Amino acid sequence: MAPSFWGREARAGGGMGNGGGTPVVVKMENPNWSISEVEPEMGDTGSPAGLAAGKAGRGKNARQITWVLLLKAHRAAGRLTGAASAALAVAAAARRRVAAGRTDSDAAPGESTALRTRSYLFIRAFLVLSVLLLAVEVAAYVQGWHLQMPEMPAGFTAEDGLVAIDGLFAAAYAGWMRVRLQYLAPPLQFLTNSCVVLFLIQSVDRLVLCLGCLWIKLRGIKPVPIAADKDDVEGGADDFPMVLVQMPMCNEREVYQQSIGAICNLDWPRSNFLVQVLDDSDDATTSALIKEEVEKWQREGVHIVYRHRVIRDGYKAGNLKSAMNCSYVKDYEYVVIFDADFQPQADFLKRAMPHFKGKEDVGLVQARWSFVNNDENLLTRLQNINLCFHFEVEQQVNGTFLNFFGFNGTAGVWRIKALEDSGGWMERTTVEDMDIAVRAHLKGWKFLYLNDVECQCELPESYEAYRKQQHRWHSGPMQLFRLCFVDIIKSKIGFWKKCNLIFLFFLLRKLILPFYSFTLFCVILPMTMFVPEAELPAWVVCYIPVTMSILSILPAPKSFPFIVPYLLFENTMSVTKFNAMVSGLFQLGSAYEWVVTKKSGRSSEGDLVALVEKHSAPQRVGSAPNLDALAKEESLPKKDTKKKQKHNRIYRKELALSFLLLTAAARSVLSAQGVHFYFLLFQGISFLVMGLDLIGEQVE
């Protein structure tokens, strides 16, 4: 409703002709308001009276403008209040972290903290030294010693002028500048230039991958299966190959039910596929629930078996190897692997299996992952950017032009003959999927990647779970590289394929990438602030990283608003990736850590649709509540749940690096380096957010 003091004359006159101003409709929708003007109706546009009325109608009433400004000010105040509330919530969460005192120094069972402790001590020592140097530089700045006097002759520096100044501090600072110039700057500049070269090489590699993906899109290149005769497809179950479906899991209490249900509902003749539920759980309650779920599907006619290992030798690789030793495996030609949180669509096999027909050299068909919780929080959004680039660009380009890529460990179909020819599953690394893919490639098998066949799964929602996952993913490749380097050299594949494996697949993307990311942006950049004689160009700090981030975010265009957080997030995660790479390369204790990624058990949209469509059907849907299993769970003895209680923790390395980068940012102010200052400031804040575990799932 308009205020009473608006357009009084217009209301009295009954129209706009009396010059009462422009009527304004105010829609008050808390907390925002929208304002729209109602144009006056001109009776006779050609008459002088009509023109005068139009001019009067377009005139702005002062009180109307005041009211509009008040509404906008109220909206701005609401936004400021929301921002202040968010800031207070973050501060309260940080205060709870500090008060709780839980840090990453608390090791989980079987977890090694030796390398983590050593790296933290190194970073802490570096931080203490940087604080001392900052204090010295501030004192020198106050004295004006950082300046070169304009009247000094050419070649005469501030260091030479300090010698003539009396005082112990001046002499000490002159000595520091001499050491900085003669001994520290040259090796630091050499290391800087080396990392910049590696950075440019990796950037060119990413650009080439993006151009390859663009070429694939423009030309419409994709794997095309050999069309089957319609009569053969409808002929009966004998026309479908025998498929073995394996589901390795370990304490997957949150996701086992919906995943087993999705796999048992695959559209494939039941006589031609067998589901193996490979349970490595050490929790008796979880094992009982999974077994009960398998028995219910058995009663409904699904060929499904339950296997449980008491001793988890070899983790996932040992579990799969044990399952492949079953006597009935010889009756099957293909094996499909789904991790416990993966929920394939019903037509998954019908879309993947035709790609093997008539292609005896194809050993693997890999499907794409999609995520049910990609917008759950900031952490999952940033992970989605990374994985979209991995599948849309890396996997698709390598599969199209090289017929080789790293097997993702799940949502893939293997020809059992290819597995056996490659030596089967091995427990020698924590990346058994990459291990078997490399050995199959060396045997000459080809891989196909299907970008249009998706399988839904979950992203880690907590920083702790994501951190452990990334540690395993980046330490395992270095273990594998040490083990298979000689085999690559001796293999019979082509020279360029050997070069691709050694230089691109392993060295550039698995070793050099985490090395230069951590060294360049977390070590060299802060050091150049305290040793300004060694320079790091602004284009290396800003322009090239932003360009690479834009290329990385192209496969997920809806994530463009998160481009700056993504850039900072990648540099922050370089600490974990570098630590994992070093542990894997030098076979340190943490290299063989295997921690199952925690799941939240979020139902996919496909489950909900299936639940609606099959509500009246006698067959039970996997995502429906299992009351019998819940009753059984209540009757089973309870374990101590205090050890499994989740908490947000403080990560010491990230916090130490945060303070180090913020200290370097303060030092950059003295040198008036704008781009470097802003980068160090925001990167330091990013490390602070990570260190206080304020990203991802928040547990009260």
C-alpha positions as CSV (number, residue, x, y, z in Angstrom):
1,M,0.0,0.0,0.0
2,A,1.4,3.4,-0.9
3,P,2.0,6.0,1.9
4,S,-0.7,8.6,2.5
5,F,1.5,11.5,1.5
6,W,2.1,10.2,-2.0
7,G,0.2,11.8,-4.9
8,R,-2.4,13.6,-2.8
9,E,-3.4,15.8,-5.6
10,A,-3.5,13.0,-8.1
11,R,-5.8,11.0,-5.9
12,A,-8.0,14.0,-5.5
13,G,-8.1,14.7,-9.2
14,G,-8.4,11.1,-10.1
15,G,-5.6,11.0,-12.7
16,M,-2.2,12.0,-13.8
17,G,-3.4,15.1,-15.5
18,N,-3.4,17.1,-12.3
19,G,0.4,16.7,-11.9
20,G,0.4,14.5,-8.8
21,G,3.5,12.6,-9.8
22,T,4.2,9.1,-10.9
23,P,2.4,6.4,-9.0
24,V,4.8,3.8,-7.5
25,V,3.8,0.3,-6.6
26,V,5.9,-1.0,-3.7
27,K,6.0,-4.8,-3.1
28,M,7.2,-5.4,0.4
29,E,8.6,-9.0,0.5
30,N,10.7,-9.4,3.5
31,P,13.7,-8.9,3.5
32,N,13.7,-7.4,0.0
33,W,11.4,-5.0,-1.7
34,S,10.8,-4.2,-5.4
35,I,9.5,-1.0,-6.9
36,S,7.9,-0.5,-10.2
37,E,6.6,2.7,-11.8
38,V,3.1,2.8,-13.5
39,E,3.3,4.9,-16.6
40,P,0.5,7.5,-17.0
41,E,-2.1,7.0,-19.8
42,M,-2.0,9.9,-22.2
43,G,-5.5,10.7,-23.6
44,D,-4.4,12.9,-26.5
45,T,-0.7,12.9,-27.0
46,G,-0.9,15.6,-29.6
47,S,-2.7,18.3,-27.5
48,P,-0.8,20.8,-25.4
49,A,-2.7,19.7,-22.4
50,G,-1.7,16.1,-22.9
51,L,2.0,17.0,-23.3
52,A,1.9,19.1,-20.1
53,A,0.2,16.2,-18.2
54,G,2.9,13.8,-19.5
55,K,5.7,16.1,-18.3
56,A,4.1,16.5,-14.9
57,G,3.6,12.7,-14.7
58,R,7.2,12.0,-15.4
59,G,8.3,14.4,-12.7
60,K,9.7,12.8,-9.6
61,N,8.2,13.6,-6.3
62,A,10.8,14.3,-3.6
63,R,9.0,12.3,-1.0
64,Q,8.8,9.3,-3.4
65,I,12.5,9.4,-4.0
66,T,13.1,9.7,-0.2
67,W,11.0,6.6,0.4
68,V,12.8,4.6,-2.4
69,L,16.1,5.6,-0.9
70,L,14.9,4.5,2.6
71,L,13.9,1.1,1.2
72,K,17.3,0.6,-0.4
73,A,19.0,1.7,2.7
74,H,16.9,-0.8,4.7
75,R,17.9,-3.6,2.2
76,A,21.6,-2.7,2.5
77,A,21.3,-2.7,6.3
78,G,19.7,-6.1,6.1
79,R,22.6,-7.4,4.0
80,L,25.1,-5.9,6.4
81,T,23.3,-7.5,9.3
82,G,23.4,-10.9,7.5
83,A,27.1,-10.5,6.8
84,A,27.7,-9.5,10.5
85,S,25.7,-12.6,11.7
86,A,27.8,-14.8,9.4
87,A,31.0,-13.3,10.7
88,L,29.9,-13.8,14.3
89,A,29.0,-17.4,13.5
90,V,32.4,-18.0,12.0
91,A,34.1,-16.4,15.0
92,A,32.0,-18.5,17.4
93,A,33.0,-21.6,15.4
94,A,36.6,-20.7,15.6
95,R,36.4,-20.0,19.3
96,R,34.8,-23.5,19.8
97,R,37.7,-25.1,17.8
98,V,40.3,-23.3,20.0
99,A,38.5,-24.1,23.2
100,A,38.1,-27.8,22.3
101,G,41.8,-28.1,21.7
102,R,41.4,-31.0,19.2
103,T,44.2,-30.9,16.6
104,D,45.4,-33.1,13.8
105,S,48.2,-34.3,16.1
106,D,45.7,-36.9,17.5
107,A,46.4,-39.9,15.4
108,A,43.7,-42.3,14.3
109,P,44.3,-46.1,14.8
110,G,47.1,-47.2,12.4
111,E,47.9,-43.7,11.3
112,S,51.4,-42.4,11.2
113,T,52.1,-38.8,12.2
114,A,55.9,-38.8,11.8
115,L,56.1,-36.9,8.5
116,R,53.2,-34.6,9.5
117,T,55.1,-33.7,12.7
118,R,58.3,-33.0,10.9
119,S,56.7,-30.8,8.2
120,Y,54.8,-28.9,10.9
121,L,58.0,-28.3,12.9
122,F,59.7,-27.0,9.7
123,I,56.8,-24.7,8.9
124,R,56.7,-23.4,12.5
125,A,60.5,-22.7,12.5
126,F,60.0,-20.8,9.2
127,L,57.2,-18.9,10.7
128,V,59.2,-17.8,13.8
129,L,62.1,-16.7,11.5
130,S,59.7,-14.7,9.3
131,V,58.2,-12.9,12.3
132,L,61.7,-11.9,13.5
133,L,62.6,-10.7,10.0
134,L,59.4,-8.7,9.8
135,A,60.3,-7.0,13.1
136,V,63.8,-6.2,11.8
137,E,62.4,-4.8,8.5
138,V,59.8,-2.7,10.3
139,A,62.6,-1.2,12.4
140,A,64.7,-0.5,9.3
141,Y,61.7,1.0,7.6
142,V,61.2,3.4,10.4
143,Q,64.8,4.5,10.2
144,G,64.5,4.9,6.4
145,W,67.3,2.4,5.7
146,H,65.2,0.6,3.1
147,L,65.5,3.7,0.8
148,Q,68.3,4.4,-1.7
149,M,69.2,8.1,-1.4
150,P,68.7,10.0,-4.7
151,E,72.0,11.8,-4.3
152,M,74.0,8.6,-4.1
153,P,76.2,7.8,-7.1
154,A,75.4,5.0,-9.5
155,G,76.1,1.6,-8.0
156,F,76.1,3.0,-4.4
157,T,73.3,1.2,-2.5
158,A,71.6,1.7,0.8
159,E,73.9,-1.1,2.2
160,D,77.0,1.0,1.5
161,G,75.3,4.0,3.3
162,L,74.6,1.9,6.3
163,V,78.2,1.2,6.9
164,A,78.8,4.9,7.6
165,I,76.0,5.0,10.2
166,D,77.1,4.5,13.7
167,G,75.3,1.8,15.8
168,L,75.3,-1.9,16.3
169,F,71.9,-2.4,14.8
170,A,72.8,-0.5,11.6
171,A,75.9,-2.6,11.2
172,A,73.9,-5.8,11.8
173,Y,71.3,-4.8,9.2
174,A,74.0,-3.9,6.7
175,G,75.4,-7.4,7.2
176,W,72.0,-8.9,6.7
177,M,71.5,-7.1,3.4
178,R,75.0,-8.2,2.3
179,V,74.1,-11.9,3.1
180,R,70.8,-11.5,1.4
181,L,72.3,-10.1,-1.7
182,Q,75.3,-12.3,-2.1
183,Y,74.2,-15.7,-0.7
184,L,70.4,-15.9,-0.4
185,A,69.1,-14.1,-3.5
186,P,71.0,-16.1,-6.2
187,P,69.8,-19.6,-5.2
188,L,66.3,-18.4,-4.4
189,Q,66.1,-16.7,-7.8
190,F,67.3,-20.0,-9.4
191,L,64.6,-22.0,-7.5
192,T,62.0,-19.4,-8.5
193,N,62.9,-19.5,-12.1
194,S,62.9,-23.4,-12.1
195,C,59.4,-23.5,-10.5
196,V,58.1,-20.9,-13.0
197,V,59.3,-23.0,-15.9
198,L,57.6,-26.1,-14.3
199,F,54.5,-23.9,-13.8
200,L,54.5,-22.9,-17.5
201,I,54.9,-26.5,-18.7
202,Q,52.0,-27.7,-16.6
203,S,49.9,-24.7,-17.8
204,V,50.7,-25.7,-21.4
205,D,49.6,-29.2,-20.7
206,R,46.3,-28.0,-19.2
207,L,45.8,-25.8,-22.2
208,V,46.4,-28.6,-24.6
209,L,44.0,-30.8,-22.8
210,C,41.3,-28.1,-23.0
211,L,41.9,-27.7,-26.7
212,G,41.6,-31.4,-27.2
213,C,38.3,-31.4,-25.3
214,L,37.1,-28.5,-27.5
215,W,38.1,-30.5,-30.6
216,I,36.1,-33.4,-29.4
217,K,33.0,-31.2,-28.8
218,L,33.2,-29.5,-32.2
219,R,33.7,-32.8,-34.1
220,G,31.2,-34.8,-32.0
221,I,33.7,-37.5,-31.3
222,K,32.6,-40.2,-28.9
223,P,32.8,-44.0,-28.6
224,V,30.2,-45.7,-30.8
225,P,29.1,-49.2,-30.0
226,I,28.5,-51.7,-32.8
227,A,24.7,-51.7,-33.3
228,A,23.0,-54.9,-32.3
229,D,20.3,-56.5,-34.3
230,K,16.9,-55.8,-32.7
231,D,15.9,-59.4,-33.0
232,D,19.0,-60.4,-31.1
233,V,18.4,-58.0,-28.3
234,E,14.8,-59.2,-27.8
235,G,15.8,-62.9,-28.3
236,G,16.3,-63.7,-24.7
237,A,18.8,-63.8,-21.8
238,D,21.2,-65.9,-23.8
239,D,22.1,-62.9,-26.0
240,F,23.5,-61.0,-23.0
241,P,27.0,-61.7,-21.8
242,M,27.6,-63.0,-18.3
243,V,28.5,-60.1,-15.9
244,L,29.8,-60.2,-12.4
245,V,29.1,-57.1,-10.3
246,Q,31.3,-56.5,-7.3
247,M,30.6,-54.1,-4.4
248,P,33.6,-53.8,-2.1
249,M,32.7,-52.0,1.2
250,C,34.0,-51.5,4.7
251,N,31.8,-50.2,7.5
252,E,29.5,-48.4,4.9
253,R,26.5,-48.3,7.2
254,E,25.1,-45.1,5.8
255,V,25.0,-46.1,2.1
256,Y,24.9,-49.9,1.8
257,Q,21.1,-50.1,1.5
258,Q,20.4,-47.7,-1.3
259,S,23.5,-48.9,-3.3
260,I,22.6,-52.6,-3.1
261,G,19.1,-51.7,-4.1
262,A,20.2,-49.7,-7.1
263,I,22.5,-52.5,-8.3
264,C,20.0,-55.2,-7.8
265,N,17.6,-53.2,-10.0
266,L,19.9,-53.1,-13.0
267,D,18.1,-53.8,-16.2
268,W,19.8,-57.0,-17.2
269,P,18.6,-60.6,-17.2
270,R,18.9,-61.9,-13.7
271,S,20.3,-65.2,-14.9
272,N,23.2,-63.4,-16.5
273,F,24.6,-61.4,-13.7
274,L,25.7,-62.1,-10.2
275,V,26.2,-59.5,-7.4
276,Q,29.0,-60.0,-4.9
277,V,28.7,-57.9,-1.8
278,L,32.3,-57.9,-0.5
279,D,32.1,-56.8,3.1
280,D,35.3,-55.9,5.0
281,S,33.5,-54.3,7.9
282,D,34.9,-54.8,11.4
283,D,31.7,-53.6,13.0
284,A,29.4,-56.5,13.9
285,T,26.3,-54.4,13.7
286,T,27.1,-53.1,10.2
287,S,28.0,-56.6,8.9
288,A,24.7,-58.0,10.2
289,L,22.7,-55.3,8.5
290,I,24.4,-55.7,5.2
291,K,23.9,-59.5,5.4
292,E,20.3,-59.1,6.2
293,E,19.9,-56.8,3.2
294,V,21.5,-59.3,0.9
295,E,19.3,-62.1,2.2
296,K,16.2,-60.1,1.4
297,W,17.2,-59.5,-2.2
298,Q,18.0,-63.2,-2.5
299,R,14.4,-64.0,-1.5
300,E,13.3,-61.7,-4.3
301,G,15.1,-63.8,-6.9
302,V,18.3,-61.7,-7.4
303,H,21.5,-63.6,-7.8
304,I,23.5,-62.0,-5.0
305,V,26.0,-63.4,-2.5
306,Y,27.5,-62.0,0.7
307,R,31.3,-62.4,1.4
308,H,32.9,-61.2,4.6
309,R,36.6,-61.2,5.3
310,V,37.8,-61.2,8.9
311,I,41.3,-60.1,8.1
312,R,41.5,-57.1,5.8
313,D,44.8,-57.9,4.1
314,G,45.5,-55.6,1.2
315,Y,42.4,-53.4,1.9
316,K,40.3,-53.0,-1.3
317,A,42.8,-54.7,-3.6
318,G,42.9,-57.7,-1.3
319,N,39.1,-57.8,-1.1
320,L,38.7,-57.8,-4.9
321,K,41.5,-60.4,-5.3
322,S,39.9,-62.7,-2.8
323,A,36.5,-62.4,-4.6
324,M,38.1,-63.2,-8.0
325,N,39.4,-66.5,-6.6
326,C,35.9,-67.9,-6.3
327,S,35.3,-71.0,-8.4
328,Y,32.2,-69.6,-10.1
329,V,34.1,-66.5,-11.5
330,K,35.2,-68.6,-14.5
331,D,31.6,-68.6,-15.8
332,Y,31.6,-64.8,-16.2
333,E,33.2,-62.8,-19.0
334,Y,33.0,-59.3,-17.5
335,V,33.2,-57.7,-14.0
336,V,31.7,-54.4,-13.0
337,I,32.9,-52.6,-9.9
338,F,30.9,-50.2,-7.8
339,D,32.0,-48.7,-4.6
340,A,29.6,-48.7,-1.7
341,D,28.2,-45.2,-2.3
342,F,27.7,-45.6,-6.1
343,Q,24.1,-45.9,-7.4
344,P,24.1,-46.7,-11.1
345,Q,21.0,-46.1,-13.3
346,A,19.0,-49.1,-14.3
347,D,20.3,-49.0,-17.9
348,F,23.9,-48.8,-17.0
349,L,24.9,-52.2,-18.3
350,K,22.8,-51.8,-21.5
351,R,24.7,-48.6,-22.3
352,A,28.2,-49.8,-21.3
353,M,28.3,-53.5,-22.4
354,P,27.7,-52.9,-26.2
355,H,31.1,-51.1,-26.4
356,F,32.9,-54.5,-25.9
357,K,31.1,-56.1,-28.8
358,G,33.4,-56.7,-31.8
359,K,36.3,-55.0,-30.0
360,E,38.5,-57.8,-28.5
361,D,41.3,-55.4,-27.6
362,V,39.1,-53.2,-25.3
363,G,39.8,-54.2,-21.7
364,L,38.0,-51.4,-19.8
365,V,34.9,-49.2,-20.2
366,Q,34.8,-46.4,-17.7
367,A,31.7,-44.3,-16.9
368,R,31.6,-40.8,-15.6
369,W,30.8,-39.9,-12.0
370,S,28.0,-37.5,-11.0
371,F,27.4,-36.3,-7.5
372,V,24.3,-36.1,-5.4
373,N,25.7,-33.6,-2.9
374,N,27.8,-31.3,-5.2
375,D,26.1,-28.2,-3.8
376,E,25.9,-29.3,-0.1
377,N,28.6,-26.8,1.1
378,L,31.6,-24.9,-0.2
379,L,33.9,-27.9,0.0
380,T,31.7,-30.1,-2.2
381,R,31.3,-27.2,-4.7
382,L,35.1,-26.9,-5.1
383,Q,35.5,-30.6,-5.3
384,N,32.9,-30.7,-8.1
385,I,35.0,-28.2,-10.1
386,N,38.0,-30.4,-9.9
387,L,36.3,-33.7,-10.7
388,C,34.2,-32.2,-13.6
389,F,37.5,-31.1,-15.2
390,H,39.0,-34.5,-14.5
391,F,36.2,-36.4,-16.2
392,E,35.1,-33.9,-18.9
393,V,38.6,-33.0,-20.0
394,E,41.4,-35.3,-18.8
395,Q,39.6,-38.7,-19.0
396,Q,37.8,-37.9,-22.2
397,V,40.8,-36.5,-24.0
398,N,43.1,-39.3,-22.9
399,G,40.5,-41.9,-23.7
400,T,39.8,-40.5,-27.2
401,F,43.4,-39.9,-28.4
402,L,45.4,-42.4,-26.4
403,N,43.0,-45.1,-25.4
404,F,44.5,-44.9,-22.0
405,F,43.6,-43.2,-18.7
406,G,43.7,-44.0,-15.0
407,F,41.0,-46.4,-13.9
408,N,38.8,-44.5,-11.4
409,G,38.4,-47.7,-9.2
410,T,34.6,-47.8,-9.6
411,A,31.8,-47.3,-12.2
412,G,33.9,-49.3,-14.7
413,V,33.5,-52.6,-16.6
414,W,36.5,-54.8,-17.0
415,R,37.0,-57.7,-19.4
416,I,38.1,-60.5,-17.0
417,K,40.6,-61.7,-19.5
418,A,42.3,-58.3,-19.4
419,L,42.5,-58.5,-15.6
420,E,44.0,-61.9,-15.7
421,D,46.4,-61.0,-18.5
422,S,47.6,-58.0,-16.5
423,G,48.4,-60.1,-13.3
424,G,45.1,-59.4,-11.4
425,W,44.7,-57.2,-8.4
426,M,47.9,-56.4,-6.4
427,E,48.1,-55.0,-2.8
428,R,51.4,-53.3,-3.3
429,T,50.1,-49.7,-3.4
430,T,47.1,-47.7,-2.1
431,V,46.0,-47.0,-5.7
432,E,45.1,-50.5,-6.9
433,D,42.9,-49.0,-9.6
434,M,45.8,-47.1,-11.2
435,D,48.1,-50.0,-10.8
436,I,45.9,-52.5,-12.7
437,A,45.3,-49.8,-15.4
438,V,49.0,-49.2,-16.0
439,R,49.8,-52.9,-16.2
440,A,46.9,-53.5,-18.6
441,H,48.1,-50.6,-20.8
442,L,51.6,-52.1,-20.9
443,K,50.0,-55.4,-22.1
444,G,48.4,-53.5,-25.0
445,W,44.7,-53.3,-23.8
446,K,42.7,-50.3,-24.8
447,F,40.4,-48.2,-22.6
448,L,37.1,-46.5,-23.5
449,Y,35.6,-43.6,-21.6
450,L,31.9,-42.9,-21.8
451,N,31.2,-39.2,-20.9
452,D,27.5,-39.6,-21.4
453,V,27.0,-42.6,-19.0
454,E,26.9,-41.3,-15.5
455,C,26.9,-43.0,-12.1
456,Q,25.9,-41.1,-9.0
457,C,28.0,-41.1,-5.9
458,E,28.9,-38.8,-2.9
459,L,31.6,-36.3,-2.3
460,P,33.3,-36.0,1.1
461,E,31.5,-33.3,3.0
462,S,34.1,-32.8,5.7
463,Y,37.6,-31.4,5.4
464,E,39.1,-34.3,7.4
465,A,37.6,-36.9,5.0
466,Y,38.6,-35.0,1.9
467,R,42.1,-34.5,3.3
468,K,42.6,-38.2,3.9
469,Q,41.2,-39.1,0.5
470,Q,43.6,-36.7,-1.3
471,H,46.6,-38.1,0.7
472,R,45.8,-41.6,-0.5
473,W,45.3,-40.4,-4.1
474,H,48.6,-38.5,-4.2
475,S,50.9,-40.9,-2.3
476,G,49.8,-44.0,-4.2
477,P,50.9,-42.8,-7.7
478,M,54.4,-42.2,-6.4
479,Q,54.6,-45.7,-4.9
480,L,53.4,-47.1,-8.2
481,F,55.9,-45.0,-10.2
482,R,58.8,-46.5,-8.2
483,L,57.5,-50.0,-8.8
484,C,56.6,-49.9,-12.4
485,F,59.3,-47.6,-13.9
486,V,61.5,-50.4,-15.0
487,D,58.4,-52.3,-16.4
488,I,57.5,-49.3,-18.5
489,I,61.0,-49.1,-20.0
490,K,61.0,-52.8,-20.8
491,S,57.5,-53.0,-22.2
492,K,56.7,-53.5,-25.8
493,I,54.4,-50.4,-26.2
494,G,55.5,-47.6,-28.5
495,F,58.1,-45.0,-27.6
496,W,55.6,-42.1,-27.4
497,K,53.3,-44.1,-25.2
498,K,56.2,-44.7,-22.8
499,C,56.9,-41.0,-22.8
500,N,53.3,-40.2,-22.1
501,L,53.3,-42.6,-19.1
502,I,56.6,-41.4,-17.6
503,F,56.6,-37.7,-18.3
504,L,52.9,-36.7,-18.5
505,F,51.0,-39.3,-16.6
506,F,53.4,-39.7,-13.6
507,L,56.0,-36.9,-13.5
508,L,54.1,-33.9,-14.7
509,R,50.6,-34.5,-13.3
510,K,51.4,-36.6,-10.2
511,L,54.8,-35.2,-9.1
512,I,55.6,-31.8,-10.6
513,L,52.1,-30.4,-10.0
514,P,52.0,-30.7,-6.2
515,F,55.7,-29.9,-6.0
516,Y,55.6,-26.5,-7.7
517,S,52.1,-25.6,-6.3
518,F,53.4,-25.9,-2.8
519,T,57.0,-24.6,-3.4
520,L,56.1,-21.7,-5.5
521,F,53.1,-20.2,-3.7
522,C,53.7,-21.4,-0.1
523,V,57.5,-21.2,0.2
524,I,59.1,-19.1,-2.5
525,L,56.5,-16.3,-2.6
526,P,56.8,-15.6,1.1
527,M,60.6,-15.8,0.9
528,T,60.8,-13.3,-1.9
529,M,59.1,-10.8,0.4
530,F,61.9,-11.1,2.9
531,V,64.6,-11.4,0.2
532,P,63.3,-8.8,-2.3
533,E,66.5,-9.2,-4.4
534,A,64.9,-12.4,-5.8
535,E,61.8,-11.4,-7.8
536,L,58.6,-13.4,-8.6
537,P,56.8,-11.6,-11.4
538,A,53.2,-10.5,-10.9
539,W,52.0,-12.5,-13.9
540,V,53.1,-15.7,-12.3
541,V,51.3,-14.8,-9.1
542,C,48.1,-13.5,-10.6
543,Y,47.4,-13.7,-14.3
544,I,48.5,-17.3,-15.2
545,P,46.8,-18.8,-12.1
546,V,43.6,-17.0,-12.9
547,T,43.7,-18.1,-16.5
548,M,44.3,-21.8,-15.5
549,S,41.4,-21.5,-13.0
550,I,39.1,-20.3,-15.7
551,L,40.1,-23.2,-17.9
552,S,39.5,-25.6,-15.0
553,I,36.1,-24.2,-14.3
554,L,34.8,-24.4,-17.9
555,P,33.4,-27.9,-17.5
556,A,31.3,-26.7,-14.6
557,P,30.0,-23.3,-15.8
558,K,27.6,-22.9,-12.9
559,S,30.6,-22.7,-10.6
560,F,32.0,-19.5,-12.1
561,P,31.1,-17.4,-9.0
562,F,33.5,-19.7,-7.0
563,I,36.5,-19.1,-9.2
564,V,38.5,-17.1,-6.6
565,P,37.7,-19.6,-3.7
566,Y,38.7,-22.4,-6.1
567,L,42.1,-20.8,-6.9
568,L,42.8,-20.3,-3.2
569,F,41.5,-23.7,-2.3
570,E,43.8,-25.5,-4.8
571,N,46.9,-23.7,-3.4
572,T,45.8,-24.6,0.1
573,M,45.4,-28.2,-0.7
574,S,48.9,-28.3,-2.2
575,V,50.2,-28.7,1.3
576,T,48.4,-32.1,1.8
577,K,49.2,-33.2,-1.8
578,F,52.9,-32.3,-1.5
579,N,53.1,-34.1,1.9
580,A,51.5,-37.2,0.3
581,M,53.7,-37.0,-2.8
582,V,56.9,-37.0,-0.7
583,S,55.7,-39.8,1.6
584,G,54.9,-42.0,-1.4
585,L,58.1,-41.1,-3.3
586,F,60.4,-41.9,-0.4
587,Q,58.2,-44.8,1.1
588,L,57.6,-43.0,4.4
589,G,55.2,-44.5,7.0
590,S,52.2,-42.4,6.0
591,A,52.4,-43.6,2.4
592,Y,50.5,-46.8,3.2
593,E,47.7,-45.3,5.2
594,W,44.2,-46.4,4.1
595,V,41.3,-44.6,5.7
596,V,37.8,-45.3,4.3
597,T,36.2,-42.0,3.1
598,K,33.2,-41.2,5.3
599,K,29.8,-41.1,3.6
600,S,26.6,-39.3,4.7
601,G,24.2,-41.7,2.9
602,R,22.3,-39.0,0.9
603,S,19.7,-40.5,-1.4
604,S,19.9,-39.7,-5.1
605,E,17.1,-38.3,-7.2
606,G,17.1,-41.7,-9.0
607,D,16.2,-43.5,-5.8
608,L,13.4,-41.1,-5.1
609,V,11.9,-41.5,-8.6
610,A,12.2,-45.3,-8.3
611,L,10.5,-45.2,-5.0
612,V,7.5,-43.3,-6.5
613,E,7.3,-45.5,-9.6
614,K,7.6,-48.8,-7.8
615,H,5.6,-48.0,-4.7
616,S,2.8,-50.3,-5.6
617,A,5.0,-53.1,-7.0
618,P,5.7,-56.1,-4.9
619,Q,9.5,-55.7,-5.3
620,R,11.1,-53.7,-2.6
621,V,13.1,-50.6,-3.5
622,G,16.6,-50.2,-2.1
623,S,16.0,-46.8,-0.7
624,A,12.9,-47.7,1.2
625,P,13.1,-48.0,5.0
626,N,14.1,-51.5,6.2
627,L,12.2,-51.8,9.5
628,D,13.2,-55.4,10.0
629,A,16.9,-54.4,9.7
630,L,16.3,-51.6,12.2
631,A,14.7,-53.9,14.6
632,K,17.6,-56.3,14.3
633,E,20.0,-53.4,14.8
634,E,18.3,-52.6,18.1
635,S,18.6,-56.1,19.3
636,L,22.4,-56.3,18.6
637,P,24.9,-55.3,21.2
638,K,25.9,-51.7,21.0
639,K,29.5,-50.7,20.7
640,D,31.1,-47.8,22.4
641,T,30.1,-44.8,20.2
642,K,32.3,-42.2,21.9
643,K,35.3,-43.1,19.7
644,K,33.2,-42.5,16.6
645,Q,31.8,-39.1,17.6
646,K,32.7,-36.6,15.0
647,H,34.5,-33.3,15.8
648,N,35.9,-30.4,13.9
649,R,39.6,-30.1,14.5
650,I,42.4,-27.6,14.2
651,Y,45.1,-28.3,11.6
652,R,48.4,-27.0,12.7
653,K,50.2,-27.0,9.4
654,E,47.5,-25.0,7.7
655,L,47.4,-22.5,10.7
656,A,51.2,-22.1,10.7
657,L,51.2,-21.4,7.0
658,S,48.4,-19.0,7.4
659,F,50.3,-16.9,9.9
660,L,53.4,-17.2,7.7
661,L,51.6,-15.9,4.6
662,L,50.0,-13.1,6.6
663,T,53.4,-12.1,7.9
664,A,54.8,-12.1,4.4
665,A,51.8,-9.9,3.3
666,A,52.7,-7.4,6.0
667,R,56.2,-7.4,4.7
668,S,55.1,-6.8,1.2
669,V,53.4,-3.6,2.3
670,L,56.8,-2.2,3.0
671,S,57.9,-2.9,-0.5
672,A,54.6,-1.5,-2.0
673,Q,53.9,-4.8,-3.9
674,G,50.2,-4.6,-4.5
675,V,49.5,-7.8,-6.4
676,H,51.7,-9.8,-4.1
677,F,50.1,-8.3,-1.0
678,Y,46.6,-9.2,-2.0
679,F,47.5,-12.7,-3.1
680,L,49.3,-13.3,0.2
681,L,46.5,-11.8,2.2
682,F,43.7,-13.8,0.7
683,Q,45.8,-17.0,0.6
684,G,46.6,-16.5,4.2
685,I,43.0,-16.2,5.0
686,S,42.2,-19.3,3.0
687,F,44.8,-21.3,5.0
688,L,43.3,-19.8,8.2
689,V,39.8,-21.1,7.2
690,M,41.2,-24.5,6.5
691,G,43.3,-24.6,9.6
692,L,40.3,-23.9,11.8
693,D,38.2,-26.5,9.8
694,L,35.6,-23.9,8.8
695,I,35.1,-25.3,5.4
696,G,32.9,-28.4,4.8
697,E,30.7,-30.1,7.3
698,Q,30.3,-28.3,10.6
699,V,29.8,-30.5,13.7
700,E,28.5,-28.8,16.8
